[in-house]
């Protein structure tokens, strides 16, 4: 009887000790998946992180690309006044002949436009592109020829309308052959980016200048009809 009683007490004691141990084992098995879940969630968060960081840079790149089509370019743009009516902002609010009259780079061209009686024609035109010779371009011409042209309205009109194209040409549209308002003259532009040649000779010094009704490309030569 004594042996049986001791065996029973030993069995009971073993059960009491074994029960907490089994709970601890269960607890550690439950904790392991929780830790595993946390580890698997971390890569998911890390994977989404790069796409979040790439997104702004992609949109900034797209914005920069489209922005380049809206801004003037070229070495001579630095000579345009920073403020006032002759600045880029000032010119953008006026029609093209008026805008040119306020720009110190284009005084001779404005004189020629007035002599040809084309101020209203250019100011009232809708969506045109003007290849505008800078003052030095006229200085490089034979001055006797220039003086005679300024006194001959028909010739002057023919030359000046040969510098104007229907439609507003963006830099990406610029290269190619374009019919000028002078039906006998076409304008051929070669190049890309910020480097363009007009009719194989003239260089765009400051391009993509906006007025209220025109896009202007300031060039270093007068486009004369082929003789």
MARZATOR-291739 format. One record per atom (N, C-alpha, C, O): residue in one letter; x, y, z. Coordinates in steps of 0.02 Angstrom, whole numbers, padded with zeros to 5 digits, always signed. Example, Ala and Ser with C-alpha at 12.3 -4.5 7.8 and 13.67 -1.06 7.14 Angstrom:
A+00660-00284+00390 A+00615-00225+00390 A+00660-00165+00390 A+00712-00166+00423 S+00642-00112+00354 S+00684-00053+00357 S+00645+00002+00394 S+00670+00057+00402 
% end
This chain:
X+00042-00060+00000 X+00000+00000+00000 X+00043+00062+00000 X+00029+00111-00034 X+00097+00059+00040 X+00141+00117+00044 X+00173+00132-00024 X+00179+00189-00046 X+00192+00076-00057 X+00224+00086-00122 X+00174+00115-00172 X+00191+00159-00212 X+00112+00091-00170 X+00061+00117-00215 X+00047+00190-00202 X+00039+00230-00248 X+00045+00209-00139 X+00031+00279-00120 X+00087+00324-00144 X+00075+00379-00169 X+00149+00301-00135 X+00205+00342-00157 X+00207+00349-00233 X+00225+00402-00260 X+00189+00295-00266 X+00187+00299-00339 X+00134+00348-00363 X+00145+00384-00411 X+00077+00348-00330 X+00023+00394-00350 X+00044+00466-00340 X+00031+00509-00382 X+00077+00479-00282 X+00099+00548-00268 X+00153+00569-00318 X+00155+00627-00340 X+00197+00522-00336 X+00249+00538-00384 X+00220+00555-00453 X+00242+00600-00488 X+00169+00516-00472 X+00135+00528-00537 X+00101+00597-00537 X+00104+00633-00587 X+00070+00614-00481 X+00035+00679-00477 X+00085+00736-00482 X+00073+00786-00516 X+00141+00728-00446 X+00192+00780-00447 X+00221+00790-00517 X+00233+00846-00539 X+00231+00734-00552 X+00256+00737-00620 X+00208+00774-00667 X+00229+00813-00710 X+00144+00762-00657 X+00093+00795-00699 X+00093+00869-00687 X+00085+00908-00734 X+00102+00890-00623 X+00102+00962-00606 X+00161+00996-00639 X+00155+01052-00666 X+00219+00963-00638 X+00280+00993-00668 X+00274+00995-00744 X+00293+01043-00776 X+00247+00940-00772 X+00244+00935-00845 X+00196+00986-00876 X+00207+01008-00932 X+00143+01004-00840 X+00091+01049-00868 X+00119+01118-00886 X+00108+01140-00942 X+00155+01153-00839 X+00183+01218-00858 X+00234+01213-00914 X+00239+01257-00957 X+00272+01156-00913 X+00321+01148-00967 X+00288+01144-01035 X+00312+01171-01084 X+00231+01108-01036 X+00195+01102-01100 X+00167+01170-01122 X+00166+01185-01181 X+00144+01211-01073 X+00120+01279-01090 X+00175+01322-01119 X+00166+01359-01167 X+00235+01316-01087 X+00291+01356-01112 X+00309+01336-01182 X+00325+01378-01224 X+00306+01270-01194 X+00321+01246-01262 X+00271+01273-01312 X+00290+01294-01366 X+00207+01272-01293 X+00155+01299-01338 X+00166+01372-01351 X+00160+01396-01407 X+00184+01408-01295 X+00195+01480-01303 X+00251+01495-01351 X+00245+01541-01391 X+00307+01457-01348 X+00362+01470-01392 X+00345+01453-01463 X+00371+01485-01509 X+00302+01403-01475 X+00282+01386-01543 X+00238+01440-01572 X+00242+01454-01632 X+00196+01472-01530 X+00153+01526-01555 X+00194+01588-01573 X+00181+01621-01622 X+00245+01603-01530 X+00285+01663-01541 X+00325+01658-01605 X+00336+01709-01638 X+00348+01598-01623 X+00389+01591-01683 X+00355+01615-01745 X+00386+01652-01784 X+00291+01595-01759 X+00258+01621-01818 X+00252+01696-01818 X+00258+01728-01870 X+00238+01726-01756 X+00230+01799-01753 X+00294+01832-01776 X+00292+01881-01813 X+00352+01805-01752 X+00415+01833-01773 X+00425+01823-01848 X+00449+01868-01882 X+00406+01766-01873 X+00411+01753-01945 X+00368+01800-01985 X+00389+01822-02038 X+00308+01815-01961 X+00263+01860-01997 X+00294+01929-02001 X+00291+01962-02053 X+00324+01951-01944 X+00355+02016-01943 X+00412+02019-01994 X+00420+02069-02029 X+00452+01966-01998 X+00508+01965-02045 X+00484+01966-02117 X+00513+01999-02160 X+00429+01929-02131 X+00404+01928-02200 X+00372+01993-02218 X+00371+02012-02277 X+00344+02030-02169 X+00312+02095-02184 X+00365+02147-02201 X+00352+02191-02242 X+00425+02142-02170 X+00476+02192-02181 X+00498+02196-02254 X+00503+02251-02281 X+00511+02138-02288 X+00529+02143-02359 X+00475+02175-02400 X+00490+02212-02447 X+00411+02161-02383 X+00356+02190-02421 X+00358+02265-02416 X+00348+02300-02466 X+00371+02291-02355 X+00375+02363-02345 X+00435+02391-02382 X+00431+02444-02413 X+00492+02354-02379 X+00552+02377-02414 X+00541+02377-02489 X+00567+02421-02524 X+00504+02328-02514 X+00493+02324-02586 X+00451+02383-02610 X+00462+02407-02666 X+00404+02405-02568 X+00362+02461-02590 X+00399+02526-02584 X+00381+02575-02617 X+00451+02529-02540 X+00487+02591-02529 X+00521+02618-02592 X+00514+02678-02604 X+00557+02578-02632 X+00589+02605-02691 X+00541+02636-02740 X+00556+02688-02769 X+00482+02604-02750 X+00434+02632-02799 X+00410+02700-02776 X+00396+02743-02817 X+00405+02710-02709 X+00384+02774-02683 X+00438+02826-02697 X+00423+02883-02714 X+00503+02805-02689 X+00556+02854-02699 X+00568+02867-02773 X+00591+02922-02791 X+00555+02819-02817 X+00565+02829-02889 X+00512+02874-02918 X+00525+02911-02966 X+00453+02871-02890 X+00397+02908-02918 X+00409+02982-02925 X+00397+03010-02979 X+00433+03017-02871 X+00445+03089-02878 X+00498+03103-02931 X+00491+03151-02969 X+00552+03062-02933 X+00605+03077-02980 X+00581+03069-03052 X+00601+03106-03096 X+00537+03020-03063 X+00510+03010-03131 X+00466+03069-03150 X+00470+03093-03207 X+00425+03093-03104 X+00381+03149-03120 X+00422+03213-03129 X+00404+03255-03171 X+00477+03221-03091 X+00520+03279-03099 X+00553+03278-03167 X+00559+03330-03200 X+00574+03217-03189 X+00605+03211-03255 X+00557+03229-03311 X+00575+03264-03358 X+00494+03205-03305 X+00443+03221-03355 X+00430+03295-03356 X+00421+03324-03409 X+00428+03325-03296 X+00415+03397-03291 X+00471+03436-03323 X+00458+03485-03358 X+00534+03415-03311 X+00591+03449-03341 X+00590+03444-03417 X+00605+03492-03451 X+00570+03385-03442 X+00567+03375-03514 X+00517+03421-03547 X+00532+03452-03598 X+00456+03425-03517 X+00405+03468-03546 X+00422+03541-03536 X+00406+03583-03577 X+00456+03557-03479 X+00474+03625-03465 X+00521+03654-03515 X+00519+03714-03528 X+00567+03611-03544 X+00615+03635-03592 X+00582+03662-03655 X+00613+03703-03689 X+00524+03642-03672 X+00487+03666-03731 X+00458+03735-03720 X+00436+03768-03767 X+00457+03758-03657 X+00425+03821-03641 X+00474+03877-03627 X+00455+03935-03618 X+00539+03861-03625 X+00588+03911-03605 X+00633+03932-03663 X+00649+03891-03706 X+00653+03996-03665 X+00700+04019-03716 X+00767+03984-03706 X+00785+03965-03651 X+00805+03976-03761 X+00871+03945-03758 X+00918+03982-03804 X+00897+04014-03852 X+00983+03976-03790 X+01033+04005-03834 X+01077+04056-03798 X+01056+04087-03749 X+01139+04063-03822 X+01188+04106-03790 X+01166+04179-03787 X+01181+04214-03739 X+01133+04203-03839 X+01113+04274-03842 X+01055+04291-03797 X+01038+04350-03788 X+01023+04240-03768 X+00966+04254-03723 X+00989+04295-03663 X+00948+04330-03632 X+01053+04290-03645 X+01078+04328-03588 X+01078+04403-03601 X+01081+04443-03554 X+01075+04423-03665 X+01074+04494-03683 X+01004+04524-03680 X+00996+04585-03684 X+00954+04483-03672 X+00885+04507-03666 X+00876+04536-03597 X+00897+04505-03548 X+00845+04595-03591 X+00835+04626-03525 X+00801+04578-03476 X+00759+04537-03495 X+00819+04583-03412 X+00792+04540-03361 X+00722+04561-03339 X+00683+04520-03313 X+00705+04624-03350 X+00639+04648-03330 X+00616+04702-03378 X+00654+04725-03420 X+00553+04721-03372 X+00525+04773-03416 X+00494+04744-03479 X+00490+04683-03487 X+00471+04787-03522 X+00436+04767-03583 X+00478+04726-03631 X+00452+04685-03668 X+00544+04738-03630 X+00588+04701-03676 X+00612+04634-03649 X+00648+04598-03683 X+00593+04617-03587 X+00613+04553-03558 X+00569+04497-03585 X+00520+04510-03621 X+00587+04436-03569 X+00547+04379-03593 X+00475+04383-03566 X+00427+04370-03602 X+00469+04401-03503 X+00401+04408-03474 X+00363+04465-03507 X+00304+04458-03522 X+00398+04521-03518 X+00365+04579-03549 X+00343+04565-03620 X+00288+04584-03640 X+00386+04531-03658 X+00369+04515-03727 X+00310+04466-03732 X+00271+04469-03780 X+00305+04423-03683 X+00252+04371-03687 X+00182+04400-03684 X+00134+04366-03703 X+00175+04461-03660 X+00108+04491-03653 X+00089+04536-03711 X+00033+04561-03714 X+00137+04547-03758 X+00124+04591-03816 X+00125+04552-03881 X+00158+04500-03886 X+00088+04576-03933 X+00094+04545-03999 X+00164+04557-04027 X+00200+04601-04004 X+00183+04517-04077 X+00253+04511-04095 X+00287+04576-04117 X+00344+04589-04097 X+00255+04617-04159 X+00288+04678-04182 X+00299+04727-04123 X+00351+04759-04119 X+00250+04731-04080 X+00256+04773-04020 X+00310+04746-03974 X+00351+04784-03947 X+00310+04681-03963 X+00360+04649-03920 X+00430+04661-03947 X+00476+04677-03908 X+00440+04655-04012 X+00506+04665-04042 X+00529+04737-04034 X+00588+04750-04026 X+00482+04784-04037 X+00500+04855-04031 X+00528+04871-03962 X+00561+04922-03953 X+00514+04829-03913 X+00539+04840-03845 X+00603+04802-03831 X+00631+04807-03776 X+00626+04763-03880 X+00685+04722-03869 X+00746+04756-03902 X+00745+04768-03962 X+00798+04771-03863 X+00856+04808-03890 X+00896+04770-03942 X+00939+04800-03975 X+00885+04705-03950 X+00922+04666-04000 X+00891+04673-04070 X+00923+04653-04119 X+00830+04700-04074 X+00792+04696-04137 X+00772+04764-04165 X+00721+04770-04198 X+00810+04816-04151 X+00789+04884-04171 X+00788+04894-04247 X+00742+04926-04273 X+00836+04866-04283 X+00837+04874-04356 X+00780+04835-04388 X+00749+04859-04436 X+00767+04776-04363 X+00710+04737-04389 X+00645+04776-04379 X+00603+04777-04425 X+00636+04807-04323 X+00575+04845-04310 X+00570+04904-04358 X+00516+04920-04383 X+00626+04936-04371 X+00627+04991-04420 X+00605+04967-04489 X+00566+05000-04523 X+00629+04907-04508 X+00610+04879-04573 X+00536+04860-04575 X+00502+04871-04625 X+00511+04832-04520 X+00440+04812-04517 X+00395+04874-04523 X+00344+04872-04557 X+00415+04928-04491 X+00376+04990-04496 X+00379+05018-04567 X+00328+05042-04593 X+00438+05016-04597 X+00446+05043-04666 X+00404+05003-04716 X+00381+05030-04766 X+00395+04938-04702 X+00356+04896-04747 X+00281+04900-04732 X+00240+04872-04769 X+00263+04933-04679 X+00192+04937-04660 X+00164+04871-04634 X+00105+04856-04645 X+00206+04831-04601 X+00185+04765-04580 X+00170+04759-04505 X+00157+04704-04480 X+00171+04815-04469 X+00160+04812-04396 X+00092+04781-04380 X+00088+04734-04341 X+00040+04808-04410 X-00028+04782-04396 X-00036+04710-04421 X-00069+04669-04389 X-00007+04696-04480 X-00012+04629-04508 X+00017+04577-04460 X-00014+04525-04447 X+00075+04591-04433 X+00108+04545-04387 X+00073+04543-04319 X+00065+04490-04289 X+00053+04601-04295 X+00020+04603-04229 X-00048+04568-04229 X-00069+04541-04178 X-00082+04570-04286 X-00149+04539-04290 X-00149+04467-04313 X-00200+04433-04312 X-00091+04443-04334 X-00086+04372-04356 X-00095+04326-04296 X-00078+04344-04239 X-00123+04268-04310 X-00132+04219-04256 X-00083+04161-04263 X-00078+04130-04316 X-00047+04148-04210 X-00003+04089-04207 X+00046+04086-04266 X+00035+04049-04314 X+00099+04125-04261 X+00150+04125-04313 X+00219+04114-04280 X+00227+04120-04219 X+00267+04098-04322 X+00337+04093-04300 X+00377+04144-04340 X+00372+04147-04401 X+00417+04183-04305 X+00457+04235-04337 X+00532+04221-04326 X+00554+04212-04269 X+00569+04219-04381 X+00641+04214-04378 X+00668+04285-04381 X+00668+04316-04435 X+00689+04311-04324 X+00704+04383-04318 X+00779+04397-04320 X+00814+04378-04273 X+00803+04430-04373 X+00875+04446-04376 X+00894+04497-04322 X+00860+04548-04314 X+00948+04483-04287 X+00973+04529-04236 X+01003+04590-04271 X+01018+04587-04331 X+01013+04644-04235 X+01039+04706-04265 X+01105+04695-04303 X+01114+04723-04357 X+01150+04655-04274 X+01215+04643-04308 X+01207+04609-04375 X+01251+04616-04419 X+01153+04573-04385 X+01141+04540-04449 X+01131+04592-04504 X+01154+04583-04560 X+01097+04646-04488 X+01087+04700-04537 X+01151+04739-04548 X+01163+04764-04603 X+01193+04744-04496 X+01256+04781-04504 X+01304+04744-04550 X+01346+04775-04583 X+01296+04678-04554 X+01340+04638-04597 X+01320+04643-04671 X+01358+04625-04715 X+01260+04667-04684 X+01237+04675-04753 X+01273+04735-04785 X+01297+04779-04750 X+01275+04735-04851 X+01298+04794-04886 X+01250+04851-04870 X+01190+04846-04883 X+01276+04905-04842 X+01233+04958-04816 X+01196+04996-04872 X+01141+05021-04860 X+01225+04998-04930 X+01190+05030-04987 X+01130+04988-05007 X+01077+05015-05023 X+01138+04922-05006 X+01084+04876-05022 X+01029+04881-04969 X+00970+04882-04986 X+01049+04885-04906 X+01000+04891-04851 X+00961+04956-04857 X+00900+04956-04848 X+00995+05009-04872 X+00962+05074-04878 X+00913+05074-04936 X+00858+05101-04930 X+00932+05042-04991 X+00887+05038-05049 X+00827+04995-05033 X+00771+05010-05054 X+00837+04941-04995 X+00782+04896-04978 X+00733+04931-04932 X+00672+04923-04939 X+00758+04970-04885 X+00714+05006-04839 X+00671+05058-04875 X+00618+05078-04851 X+00694+05080-04933 X+00657+05130-04971 X+00610+05097-05022 X+00569+05132-05053 X+00615+05032-05030 X+00574+04995-05079 X+00525+04950-05041 X+00543+04895-05021 X+00465+04973-05033 X+00416+04937-04991 X+00401+04867-05017 X+00394+04821-04977 X+00397+04859-05082 X+00381+04794-05111 X+00437+04743-05096 X+00423+04687-05074 X+00499+04763-05108 X+00556+04719-05095 X+00561+04703-05021 X+00573+04646-05000 X+00553+04755-04981 X+00558+04747-04908 X+00505+04699-04882 X+00519+04656-04840 X+00444+04706-04907 X+00389+04661-04887 X+00405+04589-04906 X+00392+04543-04867 X+00432+04580-04966 X+00450+04513-04989 X+00503+04481-04944 X+00497+04422-04927 X+00554+04520-04925 X+00607+04494-04882 X+00581+04478-04813 X+00595+04424-04785 X+00543+04523-04784 X+00520+04514-04715 X+00470+04457-04708 X+00473+04419-04660 X+00424+04451-04756 X+00376+04395-04752 X+00410+04328-04762 X+00384+04275-04745 X+00470+04330-04791 X+00510+04269-04798 X+00541+04247-04733 X+00576+04196-04730 X+00530+04285-04680 X+00554+04267-04613 X+00498+04243-04567 X+00509+04231-04507 X+00438+04235-04595 X+00380+04219-04553 X+00346+04155-04578 X+00337+04145-04638 X+00328+04112-04531 X+00296+04048-04546 X+00230+04043-04508 X+00225+04066-04451 X+00179+04014-04539 X+00116+04003-04504 X+00124+03948-04451 X+00160+03899-04463 X+00092+03957-04394 X+00097+03908-04341 X+00155+03925-04294 X+00204+03954-04314 X+00147+03905-04231 X+00199+03917-04182 X+00243+03855-04177 X+00221+03803-04152 X+00305+03860-04201 X+00350+03803-04201 X+00387+03798-04135 X+00421+03844-04114 X+00378+03741-04101 X+00416+03727-04041 X+00485+03703-04061 X+00496+03686-04119 X+00533+03701-04015 X+00600+03676-04033 X+00598+03605-04063 X+00638+03590-04107 X+00553+03563-04039 X+00549+03495-04067 X+00518+03493-04136 X+00526+03445-04173 X+00482+03547-04155 X+00452+03551-04222 X+00496+03590-04271 X+00481+03593-04331 X+00550+03619-04246 X+00586+03669-04286 X+00622+03641-04347 X+00619+03670-04401 X+00656+03585-04338 X+00694+03557-04394 X+00646+03535-04450 X+00595+03503-04438 X+00665+03552-04512 X+00623+03534-04569 X+00615+03592-04617 X+00645+03645-04608 X+00573+03582-04667 X+00560+03635-04717 X+00492+03666-04703 X+00443+03631-04694 X+00490+03732-04702 X+00429+03768-04685 X+00414+03821-04737 X+00458+03859-04758 X+00352+03824-04759 X+00331+03875-04806 X+00323+03942-04771 X+00288+03947-04720 X+00357+03993-04797 X+00352+04060-04766 X+00290+04096-04793 X+00258+04072-04840 X+00275+04153-04764 X+00218+04193-04789 X+00232+04222-04858 X+00186+04241-04894 X+00296+04226-04876 X+00314+04242-04944 X+00309+04176-04983 X+00351+04132-04975 X+00259+04170-05025 X+00245+04106-05058 X+00302+04081-05101 X+00304+04023-05119 X+00348+04126-05118 X+00405+04106-05160 X+00465+04084-05119 X+00517+04066-05147 X+00459+04084-05053 X+00517+04068-05011 X+00500+04017-04957 X+00449+04023-04923 X+00543+03968-04951 X+00536+03919-04897 X+00594+03926-04849 X+00649+03948-04868 X+00582+03907-04787 X+00634+03910-04735 X+00652+03839-04715 X+00608+03799-04696 X+00716+03823-04720 X+00739+03756-04702 X+00782+03760-04639 X+00831+03797-04636 X+00763+03722-04589 X+00799+03722-04525 X+00829+03653-04513 X+00795+03602-04521 X+00892+03652-04494 X+00925+03590-04475 X+00951+03595-04403 X+00963+03650-04378 X+00960+03538-04372 X+00986+03538-04304 X+00937+03507-04255 X+00886+03480-04275 X+00954+03512-04191 X+00911+03484-04138 X+00932+03514-04071 X+00983+03548-04066 X+00893+03499-04020 X+00909+03522-03953 X+00909+03597-03948 X+00856+03629-03953 X+00969+03626-03940 X+00975+03699-03937 X+01023+03725-03991 X+01048+03781-03986 X+01035+03685-04042 X+01081+03704-04095 X+01046+03696-04163 X+01031+03641-04185 X+01032+03754-04195 X+00995+03753-04259 X+01027+03800-04309 X+01053+03853-04292 X+01024+03779-04373 X+01043+03821-04429 X+00982+03834-04472 X+00940+03790-04483 X+00977+03895-04498 X+00920+03914-04540 X+00946+03929-04610 X+00991+03970-04619 X+00917+03895-04659 X+00938+03900-04729 X+01013+03887-04737 X+01045+03916-04782 X+01040+03844-04695 X+01109+03823-04701 X+01161+03874-04679 X+01220+03859-04679 X+01140+03935-04661 X+01188+03988-04645 X+01175+04021-04578 X+01220+04026-04536 X+01115+04044-04567 X+01099+04080-04506 X+01096+04034-04446 X+01072+03977-04451 X+01120+04058-04389 X+01119+04020-04327 X+01066+04049-04280 X+01059+04110-04274 X+01030+04006-04246 X+00982+04029-04196 X+01022+04049-04134 X+01055+04008-04102 X+01018+04114-04117 X+01055+04141-04060 X+01016+04137-03996 X+01043+04124-03942 X+00951+04148-04002 X+00906+04145-03944 X+00838+04122-03969 X+00804+04159-04005 X+00819+04062-03951 X+00758+04033-03980 X+00703+04021-03930 X+00712+04024-03870 X+00644+04009-03958 X+00584+03992-03919 X+00563+04050-03874 X+00541+04040-03817 X+00570+04111-03900 X+00547+04171-03864 X+00473+04180-03879 X+00452+04180-03937 X+00433+04188-03826 X+00361+04191-03835 X+00334+04262-03833 X+00353+04302-03790 X+00289+04278-03881 X+00249+04338-03877 X+00176+04315-03873 X+00163+04254-03875 X+00129+04362-03869 X+00060+04340-03861 X+00033+04304-03922 X-00016+04266-03916 X+00062+04315-03981 X+00036+04282-04041 X+00089+04247-04083 X+00074+04223-04138 X+00151+04245-04058 X+00205+04216-04100 X+00259+04184-04057 X+00268+04200-03998 X+00295+04139-04089 X+00357+04112-04061 X+00414+04141-04103 X+00412+04139-04165 X+00465+04167-04070 X+00519+04203-04105 X+00585+04166-04097 X+00602+04143-04042 X+00621+04160-04153 X+00689+04133-04152 X+00735+04188-04178 X+00733+04205-04237 X+00776+04215-04134 X+00822+04269-04153 X+00882+04238-04188 X+00915+04193-04160 X+00898+04262-04248 X+00951+04233-04289 X+01005+04284-04306 X+00994+04344-04298 X+01062+04260-04330 X+01120+04305-04341 X+01128+04328-04413 X+01178+04361-04429 X+01081+04310-04457 X+01085+04334-04526 X+01016+04350-04553 X+00965+04323-04530 X+01015+04394-04602 X+00952+04409-04637 X+00942+04355-04691 X+00989+04338-04727 X+00881+04329-04695 X+00866+04276-04744 X+00847+04310-04810 X+00791+04334-04819 X+00895+04313-04856 X+00883+04346-04921 X+00860+04296-04972 X+00881+04238-04970 X+00817+04317-05019 X+00795+04272-05072 X+00854+04247-05114 X+00903+04283-05123 X+00848+04185-05137 X+00901+04159-05181 X+00901+04196-05246 X+00848+04206-05277 X+00959+04217-05268 X+00963+04255-05331 X+00975+04208-05390 X+00979+04231-05447 
% end
